[in-house]
Amino acid sequence: MRMLELLKDYGHILLGLDLAGSSRRPTGYAYMKEGNMKVGLLYEDKDIMELARGFSYVFVDAPLSLPAGRKSLEDMGPHFRECDLMLRSLGHKFFPVTLGPMRKLTERGMRLARDLMLVGVEVVETFPGALYDSLGVRRKSKEDIRELYKRLGLKLEEREYSQDELDSVACWLSGLCYLAGKAQILSGKDGTIVVGSMKCVRS
């Protein structure tokens, strides 16, 4: 299935979120409307919920589960989930869910996912850094990331984008691959991470 067919079939039913750990910091969002990418920033949970509940799927850059053996982030226990270990075995660098600022992100991600699932929205964890790594794109190079999106035919406004906004598009793109059955799925007993694949974006 070619990229244009993926966009037509699935592009409008999913939202990408690069979630911040706090409402004081920006959360990037990306979705497709009438063939164009709509990309921006939100802060408050209520605004994120209002936007997200209009989609069937939300693909979010945030941990959505705890390592098996932990009842909460305050408990002592493992620092890594099975899906984290799979991600690490593939050579992707990341911060564990129990480390410093990641604790707030994990708490917020789990809370938003729970609230969205109650209103019928499927929420899936993804990781833009792994997508960039797989495609040979430097994670923090806005120029390289924008060039990737242009090559894929994603129609974005010609303006400056924050890293949060660009990463939200990567979340959205991994969701597109997932719905087409062409994503890399790292699944264990205590969580799942979905990452877009070269097979998907270059088909």
Secondary structure, DSSP 8 states (H G I E B T S, - for coil): --HHHHHHHHGGGEEEEE--SSTTS-EEEEEEETTEEEEEEE-SHHHHHHHHTTSSEEEESS--S--TT-SSTTS---S--HHHHHHHHTT-----TTSTHHHHHHHHHHHHHHHHHHTT-EEEEB-HHHHHHHTT--TT-HHHHHHHHHHTT----SS---HHHHHHHHHHHHHHHHHTT-SEEEEETTEEEEE--HHHHT-
